Amino acid sequence: MSQLRDLAHPACSGNPSHMSEYRVSSGDAAGDHGSVHHISTIVFHAVAVMVDPSLKVTTRTIPGGSTEEVACLTYRAVEG
């Protein structure tokens, strides 16, 4: 797995892009505390899709917004 993540195309760097690919590691050998960094690409890929309509990955409409609106939404979601 690459240390750099391609958020537009996570599979290219060996990272998940959808919840169907969600996996939590059983150990912490990589110091990833249950794969939090590895699976973060799922959330941030969703952000990339909202910001860049050319990345559309579904037939459903994903409501987009301004970059500022998406940034605020992302911060609120990640902040908890």
ABEGO torsion letter per residue (X at the ends): XBABBBAABAAAAGBBABAAABBBBABAAAGAGGGAAAAAAAAAAAAAAAABAAABABABBBBBBBAAAAAAAAAAAAAX
